[in-house]
Amino acid sequence: MLPLRLAAVSAADSPTSVAASAVAVVQPPFSLVPLNTLANAFRQAVHIRKRPGPEWTHSILNGLEGAHPVLRLAASTGLVLGLADKSVTIPTRVQDHAIIALAQVMAMYTSVEWDHNSNDTLALSLILAAQSLPLISSERLQALPLPTLVNLLTVSLVFAFTQNDFSSVSSLSRLAGLSLSLLLDTHPEQGLASAQECLISLRDLAARPDPPKPLLFSTVMISDSVLSSAVYIPPSRYTEITPLDLAHTTLHTLSHMSNLIADFGGIHDAFKELRKTTYLALDILASASASSETAVAATNAFINELVQAQSPLDLDKKAFALVCIEQLVPASSVGTIVDKVWNLVEPHLSSPTTSNRQVYESAHSVVLAIFARAQSESASIPATQHPESDSRIDKGKGRSKGDDFPTLTLISFTRTLLPSYTQTLIQNSSPNDRLTTTQLCMAFEATARCAVACDKPAATTSSSISFSMDNGEDSLAEMIIEDIITAARTLENSSHNDSDSREQLHRLRLSLVSCLSALPVHLLERALEECKRVLMLPHFGGSGGDADDEDREGDGERREALIQALYKEILEKVGDREKDVVVKWWYDILGDFAAATAAVGDDHESRMGRERRWGDWFRARL
């Protein structure tokens, strides 16, 4: 009945008097149920009212004058929610009423320490305000003492999580994130301090055993708002707290909840808000490190903390650490990469059976990030200044303790990794629960491209890396190509040629094709020569005797897949200078391609038609 009377459906009802009677019924001590009931009554009245215009809302607000602030907050919260439900513009007086009521409740606690209780007036007011204030304009929210509000919301959240009462956590977190974002935008100095205090409280909660899943959502909601605003604060407004500190604290908090993140499939497969928050925090760390030695030290310290916090049994935390490290490789020191990162990564490169899939894939991603940085650094060094591989470091090995080496550069360290990592990839070419074919090809391509760059970096632009070694000298890149070819030929000639071996052979051949765009001309010619040999093989899957009819039928599909991979590599990825080589190679064997893939029994006309079709297809895309 109350919503109907408030809506003034009957001419006998006065909204002002009905509102005054409604709030008079609820008496202290207050509790959440009657306050929510009161708020819902006003919300439903808005739904019932056909045109809840300013005149009607003003009449309602007049009836609230003189009531206890928490009752006025409950009633105005109902009005705000109802008007928002109907997509009606919320009158400024309604917005002001909610803000003033909350401010009056907060003022009661400014001179005394707040001993939080789930049923005290301030706690109830924050829960009500958390429903309505996010719908109120930012300009009006600035009238509130935002640092105090953030502190009170943080205390409420800590209390809720320690009591395992998650009923209002979502709305409180949303209001905390909104308040911090607004504070960072308007008063950055205060905002940075308040944000760090809030994030530290969340971090401490996450560090407890078995943090609850709602804590992950609260952390993401608040951290996303904080970091998204903090990145726009000019350095001149920084205090002792900077966005770097906020990002650092956020990542620590998420690391404590790595088991919860794993439940969502890890960072890569988690919900988009978690991915955004994590990568934003990592971007802040990495970008700060690019311009500040202090930030580099902070990044190294964070990586060291991640490494030291590892437990052999906690693979979820290791997966999170590797995701972070992958993004921070460009911003960390060479010493950290050599002494910390590599030692964490190396044991997980061989097979996911010794770890879990996320750790396995992330470990490979970290290695490729190291190669990408080495390639970038190599491209920026004039060829005359290129640091050659130290003769006292054996290929495939790192530094040994006690060795009196000069400072190891990232390029020279990478040169020691490339041979052993190539062999690791060859081992991972087995199709059984290893890297997918796409992942394997991408890894081989990145490895070959890095090897070319580290052999002899371009003097000016990175685009010339691919043809900077046309003199035919031996190189790491040549070693990689020959290793792939040798491994594939070994499988070809194996007497044990089952379906897994044939699939592994196919994956190695596709990997060779994926390297073409990374190679200088003299190595490109060598790789194309091997591709031609493979395509012309009468027994495409190998010469072993274990193949059945199904295997041989699959060989035709694999041959076709290899040709399609060649199409894609040549048309989309090979550079202009190298394209002259591959086009000439293509047309030299165009007829042989058609014959090699012709079905048994094809006549001459069919083969010629296929040759013309492929030639026209290729020419149309050049």
C-alpha positions in Angstrom: 0.0 0.0 0.0 2.8 2.5 0.8 4.1 2.6 -2.8 0.6 3.3 -4.1 0.1 6.1 -1.6 3.5 7.6 -2.2 2.7 7.6 -6.0 -0.4 9.6 -5.1 -2.6 7.4 -7.2 -5.6 8.6 -5.2 -6.3 12.3 -5.0 -6.7 11.9 -1.2 -3.1 11.1 -0.8 -0.5 13.8 -0.3 3.0 12.7 -1.2 4.5 15.0 1.4 2.5 13.7 4.3 2.7 10.1 3.2 6.5 10.4 3.0 6.7 11.9 6.4 4.6 9.1 7.9 6.7 6.5 6.1 10.0 7.6 7.6 8.4 8.1 11.1 7.5 4.5 11.3 11.2 3.3 11.3 12.8 4.0 14.6 16.4 3.4 16.0 18.2 1.1 16.5 18.3 0.7 12.7 18.9 -2.5 10.8 19.3 -3.2 7.1 16.1 -5.0 6.5 13.6 -2.2 7.4 15.8 0.4 5.7 15.9 -1.7 2.5 12.1 -2.1 2.8 11.7 1.7 3.0 14.0 2.3 0.1 12.1 -0.3 -2.0 8.8 1.4 -1.2 10.0 4.7 -2.6 11.5 2.9 -5.6 8.3 1.1 -6.4 6.4 4.4 -6.0 8.5 5.8 -8.9 7.6 2.7 -11.0 3.9 3.2 -10.3 3.9 6.9 -11.0 3.3 7.5 -14.7 5.1 10.8 -14.7 7.5 11.1 -11.8 8.3 14.7 -12.5 10.2 17.3 -10.4 7.0 18.5 -8.7 6.2 15.1 -7.4 9.7 14.3 -6.2 10.0 17.7 -4.5 6.8 16.9 -2.6 8.3 13.6 -1.5 11.5 15.3 -0.4 9.6 17.9 1.6 8.1 15.1 3.6 11.5 13.8 4.5 12.7 17.1 6.1 13.6 16.7 9.8 13.9 12.9 9.6 17.0 11.0 10.7 19.7 11.3 8.0 19.9 7.5 7.5 16.1 7.4 6.9 16.4 10.3 4.4 19.3 8.5 2.7 17.2 5.3 2.4 14.2 7.2 0.9 16.3 9.2 -1.5 18.2 6.0 -2.5 14.8 4.5 -3.4 14.0 7.6 -5.5 17.3 7.5 -7.3 17.1 3.8 -8.1 13.5 4.1 -9.3 14.2 7.1 -11.6 17.2 5.3 -13.0 15.1 2.2 -13.6 12.7 4.3 -15.7 15.6 6.1 -17.4 14.3 9.4 -16.1 16.7 12.3 -15.4 17.4 12.4 -11.7 16.5 15.9 -10.4 19.4 17.7 -8.8 17.5 18.1 -5.5 17.1 14.3 -5.3 20.9 13.9 -5.9 21.7 16.6 -3.3 19.4 15.0 -0.8 21.2 11.7 -0.9 24.6 13.3 -0.7 23.7 15.6 2.2 22.1 12.7 4.2 25.3 10.6 3.8 27.5 13.6 4.7 25.5 14.2 7.9 25.9 10.5 8.9 29.6 10.7 8.2 30.0 13.8 10.3 28.8 12.0 13.3 31.9 9.9 13.2 34.6 12.4 12.4 35.6 13.1 16.0 35.5 9.6 17.3 37.1 6.4 16.2 34.7 4.2 14.3 34.2 0.8 15.9 32.6 -0.9 12.9 29.5 -2.9 13.6 27.4 -4.4 10.9 24.2 -2.7 12.3 25.6 0.7 13.2 24.2 3.7 11.5 27.3 4.5 9.4 27.7 1.0 8.1 24.1 0.9 7.1 24.4 4.3 5.4 27.4 3.2 3.4 25.5 0.2 2.1 22.6 2.4 1.1 24.8 5.0 -0.5 26.7 2.3 -2.4 23.4 1.6 -4.3 22.6 5.2 -5.2 25.8 7.3 -5.4 27.1 5.6 -8.5 24.0 7.0 -10.3 24.7 10.6 -9.2 26.7 13.0 -11.2 30.4 13.2 -10.5 30.2 17.0 -10.0 27.9 16.6 -7.1 29.8 13.7 -5.5 32.8 16.1 -5.2 30.9 17.8 -2.4 31.6 14.7 -0.2 34.8 14.4 1.8 36.1 11.8 -0.6 39.3 10.7 1.4 37.1 10.1 4.4 34.5 8.2 2.4 37.2 6.0 0.8 38.6 5.2 4.2 35.2 4.3 5.6 34.4 2.1 2.6 37.8 0.4 2.9 37.1 -0.4 6.6 33.6 -1.7 5.6 35.1 -4.0 3.0 37.7 -5.3 5.4 35.0 -6.0 8.0 32.8 -7.7 5.4 35.6 -10.0 4.2 36.8 -10.9 7.7 33.2 -11.8 8.7 32.6 -13.7 5.4 29.6 -11.4 4.8 29.7 -10.8 1.1 26.1 -9.5 0.6 27.1 -5.8 0.0 30.7 -6.3 -1.1 29.9 -5.7 -4.8 28.2 -2.3 -4.3 30.7 -1.1 -1.7 33.6 -2.0 -4.1 31.9 -0.2 -6.9 31.5 3.0 -4.8 35.1 2.7 -3.5 36.4 2.5 -7.1 34.2 5.4 -8.2 35.3 7.6 -5.2 39.0 6.8 -5.8 38.8 7.5 -9.5 37.1 10.9 -8.8 39.6 11.7 -6.1 42.5 10.9 -8.3 41.1 13.1 -11.1 40.4 16.1 -8.8 43.0 15.9 -6.0 45.8 13.6 -7.2 48.0 14.0 -4.2 45.2 12.9 -1.8 44.0 10.3 -4.3 47.3 8.5 -4.6 47.7 8.2 -0.8 44.0 7.0 -0.4 44.3 4.6 -3.2 47.5 3.0 -1.9 46.0 2.6 1.6 42.9 0.9 0.1 45.0 -1.4 -2.2 47.2 -2.4 0.7 44.2 -3.4 2.7 43.0 -5.6 -0.1 46.5 -7.1 -0.5 46.6 -8.0 3.2 43.2 -9.7 2.9 44.5 -11.6 -0.1 47.6 -12.8 1.7 45.5 -14.7 4.2 45.0 -18.5 3.6 42.2 -19.3 1.1 41.0 -15.8 0.1 37.4 -15.8 -1.0 36.4 -15.4 -4.7 34.5 -12.1 -4.1 37.8 -10.6 -3.0 39.2 -11.1 -6.5 36.2 -9.3 -8.0 36.5 -6.5 -5.5 40.2 -6.1 -6.2 39.7 -6.0 -9.9 36.8 -3.5 -9.6 38.7 -1.1 -7.4 42.2 -1.6 -9.0 40.8 -1.0 -12.5 39.3 2.3 -11.5 42.4 3.4 -9.6 44.9 2.5 -12.3 42.8 3.8 -15.2 42.8 7.2 -13.5 46.3 7.1 -12.1 48.0 6.8 -15.5 46.8 10.3 -16.4 48.3 12.0 -13.4 51.3 14.2 -14.5 54.5 13.4 -12.7 54.6 16.9 -11.2 51.6 15.9 -9.0 53.2 12.7 -7.6 53.9 12.5 -3.9 55.8 9.7 -2.2 53.2 7.4 -3.8 53.2 7.1 -7.6 51.2 5.0 -10.1 54.1 2.6 -10.1 53.4 1.8 -6.4 49.7 1.3 -7.1 50.5 -1.1 -9.9 53.1 -2.9 -7.8 50.5 -3.4 -4.9 47.8 -4.5 -7.4 50.0 -7.2 -8.9 51.0 -8.5 -5.4 47.4 -8.7 -4.5 46.5 -10.7 -7.6 49.5 -12.9 -7.1 48.2 -13.9 -3.7 45.0 -15.0 -5.5 46.6 -16.9 -8.3 44.7 -20.0 -7.3 41.4 -18.2 -7.9 42.7 -16.8 -11.2 43.5 -20.4 -12.2 39.9 -21.3 -11.7 39.1 -18.9 -14.5 41.7 -20.5 -16.8 44.6 -18.2 -15.9 45.1 -14.6 -16.9 45.0 -15.3 -20.7 41.5 -16.9 -20.5 40.1 -15.0 -17.5 37.2 -12.5 -17.6 38.1 -9.4 -19.5 38.1 -7.0 -16.5 40.8 -9.2 -14.8 42.9 -9.3 -18.0 42.6 -5.5 -18.4 43.6 -4.8 -14.8 46.5 -7.2 -14.8 48.0 -5.9 -18.1 47.3 -2.3 -17.2 49.3 -2.8 -14.0 52.1 -4.5 -16.0 52.1 -1.7 -18.6 52.5 0.9 -15.8 55.5 -1.0 -14.5 57.1 -1.5 -17.9 56.5 2.1 -19.1 57.9 3.6 -16.0 61.0 1.5 -16.2 61.7 2.8 -19.7 62.3 6.3 -18.3 63.6 5.8 -14.8 66.4 3.9 -13.2 64.3 3.8 -10.0 61.5 2.2 -11.9 63.9 -0.4 -13.4 65.1 -1.2 -9.9 61.4 -1.6 -8.8 60.7 -3.9 -11.7 63.7 -6.0 -10.9 62.7 -6.1 -7.3 59.2 -7.2 -8.2 60.5 -10.0 -10.5 62.8 -11.1 -7.7 59.8 -11.2 -5.3 57.8 -13.3 -7.8 60.7 -15.7 -8.2 61.4 -16.0 -4.4 57.7 -16.6 -3.7 57.6 -19.7 -5.8 56.9 -23.1 -4.4 57.4 -26.3 -6.4 53.9 -27.3 -5.6 52.1 -24.0 -6.3 52.0 -24.0 -10.1 49.2 -21.5 -10.2 51.4 -18.9 -8.7 54.1 -19.8 -11.1 51.8 -19.4 -14.0 50.8 -15.9 -12.8 54.5 -15.0 -12.2 55.4 -16.1 -15.8 52.6 -14.0 -17.3 53.9 -11.0 -15.4 57.5 -11.6 -16.3 56.8 -12.0 -20.0 55.4 -8.4 -20.0 58.3 -7.1 -17.9 61.2 -8.6 -19.9 61.6 -5.4 -21.9 61.9 -3.3 -18.7 64.1 -5.5 -16.5 67.8 -5.6 -16.3 70.0 -8.2 -18.1 71.2 -9.5 -14.8 67.7 -10.2 -13.6 66.9 -12.0 -16.9 70.1 -14.1 -16.7 70.1 -14.9 -13.0 66.4 -15.0 -12.1 64.1 -15.3 -15.1 66.0 -18.0 -17.0 66.3 -20.2 -13.9 62.6 -20.0 -13.3 61.7 -20.7 -17.0 64.1 -23.4 -18.1 62.7 -26.4 -16.1 59.3 -25.9 -17.7 60.2 -25.8 -21.4 60.3 -29.5 -22.1 56.8 -30.8 -21.5 53.6 -29.8 -19.8 53.5 -33.2 -18.1 56.0 -31.9 -15.6 54.0 -28.8 -14.8 50.7 -27.6 -16.0 49.7 -26.3 -19.4 49.7 -22.6 -18.4 53.1 -22.8 -16.9 54.5 -24.6 -19.9 53.1 -22.2 -22.5 54.0 -19.1 -20.4 57.6 -20.4 -20.0 57.9 -20.5 -23.8 56.3 -17.0 -24.1 58.9 -15.6 -21.7 61.8 -17.1 -23.8 60.3 -15.5 -27.0 60.0 -12.2 -25.1 63.7 -12.4 -24.3 64.4 -13.1 -28.0 62.2 -10.2 -29.1 64.1 -7.8 -26.8 67.5 -9.1 -28.0 66.4 -8.6 -31.6 65.3 -5.1 -30.9 68.5 -4.2 -29.2 70.6 -5.8 -31.9 68.8 -3.8 -34.6 69.7 -0.6 -32.8 73.4 -1.4 -32.6 75.6 -0.5 -35.6 77.2 -3.6 -37.1 80.7 -2.4 -36.2 79.7 -2.2 -32.5 78.0 -5.6 -32.3 79.0 -7.6 -29.3 80.1 -11.0 -30.6 79.6 -14.1 -28.6 82.2 -14.5 -25.9 84.5 -17.4 -26.9 84.6 -18.6 -23.3 80.9 -19.3 -23.2 80.0 -22.6 -24.8 76.9 -22.5 -27.0 73.8 -23.7 -25.2 75.2 -22.9 -21.8 74.9 -19.9 -19.4 77.5 -18.5 -17.1 79.1 -20.6 -14.4 79.7 -19.3 -10.9 83.2 -18.1 -10.4 83.9 -17.4 -14.2 85.7 -14.1 -14.6 83.6 -12.9 -17.6 83.1 -9.4 -18.8 79.6 -8.0 -18.4 77.2 -10.3 -20.3 75.0 -8.4 -22.7 71.5 -9.6 -23.5 72.6 -10.3 -27.1 75.5 -12.5 -26.0 73.3 -14.3 -23.5 70.7 -14.8 -26.1 73.3 -16.3 -28.5 74.0 -18.9 -25.8 70.3 -19.8 -25.6 69.4 -20.1 -29.3 71.1 -23.5 -30.0 69.7 -25.2 -26.9 66.2 -23.7 -27.3 66.2 -24.9 -30.9 66.7 -28.4 -29.7 64.0 -27.9 -27.1 61.6 -26.9 -29.8 62.5 -29.9 -31.9 61.7 -32.1 -28.9 58.4 -30.2 -28.5 57.5 -31.0 -32.1 56.1 -34.3 -30.9 52.3 -34.0 -31.2 51.5 -35.5 -27.9 50.5 -32.8 -25.4 53.1 -30.3 -26.5 53.0 -26.9 -28.2 50.2 -26.7 -30.8 51.3 -26.5 -34.4 50.6 -22.8 -34.5 52.6 -22.2 -31.3 55.5 -24.3 -32.6 55.7 -22.5 -35.9 55.5 -19.1 -34.2 58.3 -20.1 -31.8 60.6 -21.4 -34.6 60.0 -18.2 -36.6 60.8 -16.0 -33.6 63.9 -18.0 -32.9 65.1 -17.8 -36.4 64.4 -14.1 -36.7 66.3 -13.5 -33.4 69.2 -15.6 -34.6 69.5 -13.6 -37.8 69.5 -10.3 -35.8 72.0 -11.5 -33.3 74.3 -12.9 -36.0 74.8 -9.4 -37.5 72.4 -6.6 -36.6 71.3 -4.1 -39.1 73.2 -0.8 -39.0 70.1 1.3 -39.6 66.6 -0.3 -39.7 65.2 -3.5 -38.4 63.7 -4.2 -41.9 67.1 -4.9 -43.3 67.8 -7.6 -40.7 66.4 -10.2 -43.0 68.9 -9.7 -45.7 71.9 -8.5 -43.8 73.8 -11.7 -44.1 74.0 -12.4 -47.8 77.7 -13.2 -47.7 77.0 -16.9 -46.9 79.0 -17.1 -43.7 78.1 -19.7 -41.1 75.6 -18.4 -38.5 73.3 -19.3 -35.7 70.4 -18.9 -38.1 72.0 -21.4 -40.5 72.5 -23.8 -37.5 68.8 -23.5 -36.7 67.6 -24.3 -40.2 70.0 -27.2 -40.5 68.8 -28.6 -37.2 65.2 -28.5 -38.3 66.1 -30.2 -41.6 68.2 -32.8 -39.9 65.5 -33.7 -37.4 62.9 -33.9 -40.2 65.1 -36.2 -42.3 65.8 -38.4 -39.4 62.1 -39.0 -39.0 61.7 -39.5 -42.7 64.3 -42.3 -42.7 63.1 -43.9 -39.4 62.0 -47.5 -39.6 59.4 -46.8 -37.0 56.9 -44.5 -38.9 53.6 -44.5 -37.0 51.0 -41.8 -37.1 52.6 -39.8 -34.3 55.9 -39.8 -36.2 54.3 -38.7 -39.4 52.5 -35.9 -37.6 55.8 -34.8 -35.9 57.5 -34.8 -39.3 54.7 -32.6 -40.7 55.0 -30.2 -37.8 58.7 -29.8 -38.4 58.2 -29.2 -42.1 55.6 -26.5 -41.3 58.1 -25.0 -38.9 60.7 -24.8 -41.6 58.2 -23.0 -43.8 57.4 -20.5 -41.0 61.0 -19.5 -40.9 61.2 -18.4 -44.5 60.3 -14.8 -44.0 63.0 -14.4 -41.3 65.9 -15.7 -43.4 68.5 -13.8 -45.4 68.7 -14.7 -49.1 71.4 -17.4 -49.0 69.6 -19.3 -46.2 66.2 -18.7 -47.8 67.5 -20.5 -50.9 68.7 -23.4 -48.8 65.3 -23.7 -47.0 63.4 -23.5 -50.3 65.6 -26.2 -51.8 64.6 -28.4 -48.9 60.9 -27.5 -49.3 61.1 -28.6 -53.0 62.7 -31.8 -52.0 60.0 -32.6 -49.5 57.1 -31.7 -51.9 58.6 -34.0 -54.6 58.9 -37.0 -52.2 56.9 -40.1 -53.5 56.4 -41.1 -49.9 55.5 -37.8 -48.3 55.1 -39.2 -44.7 58.5 -41.0 -44.7 59.9 -44.2 -46.0 59.1 -46.4 -42.9 57.0 -49.5 -43.3 54.5 -48.9 -40.5 52.1 -46.6 -42.5 48.6 -47.9 -43.2 46.1 -46.7 -45.8 44.8 -44.1 -43.4 48.2 -42.7 -42.8 48.9 -42.5 -46.5 45.6 -40.8 -47.1 46.6 -38.2 -44.5 49.9 -37.7 -46.2 48.0 -36.1 -49.1 46.3 -33.7 -46.8 49.6 -32.9 -45.2 51.2 -32.2 -48.6 48.3 -29.8 -49.4 48.6 -28.1 -46.0 52.4 -27.6 -46.6 51.7 -26.0 -49.9 49.0 -23.7 -48.4 51.5 -22.7 -45.7 54.0 -21.8 -48.4 51.3 -19.7 -50.2 50.7 -17.8 -47.0 54.3 -17.3 -46.1 55.3 -16.1 -49.6 52.3 -13.8 -50.1 52.0 -12.3 -46.7 55.3 -12.3 -44.9 58.3 -12.6 -47.2 60.0 -9.2 -47.8 60.3 -7.5 -51.2 63.9 -8.5 -51.8 63.4 -12.1 -50.8 60.1 -12.2 -52.8 62.1 -12.1 -56.0 63.8 -15.3 -54.9 60.7 -17.1 -53.9 58.7 -16.1 -57.0 61.4 -17.4 -59.3 61.6 -20.6 -57.2 57.8 -21.0 -57.3 57.5 -20.7 -61.1 60.4 -23.0 -61.6 58.6 -25.8 -59.9 55.0 -24.8 -60.6 54.4 -27.8 -62.9 56.0 -30.1 -60.4 53.7 -28.9 -57.6 50.6 -29.7 -59.7 52.0 -33.2 -60.5 53.0 -33.9 -56.9 49.5 -33.2 -55.5 47.6 -34.8 -58.4 45.4 -37.7 -57.4 46.2 -41.1 -58.7 44.6 -41.5 -62.1 44.5 -37.8 -63.0 45.0 -37.3 -66.7 47.2 -34.8 -68.3 44.5 -32.3 -68.8 43.5 -32.3 -65.2 47.1 -31.8 -64.1 47.5 -28.9 -66.5 44.3 -27.3 -65.3 45.5 -27.4 -61.7 48.8 -25.9 -62.8 47.1 -23.0 -64.6 44.7 -22.5 -61.7 47.5 -22.3 -59.1 49.6 -20.0 -61.3 46.7 -17.6 -61.9 45.9 -17.7 -58.1 49.4 -16.9 -57.2 49.9 -14.1 -59.8 46.7 -12.4 -58.7 48.0 -11.9 -55.3 51.5 -10.6 -56.1 
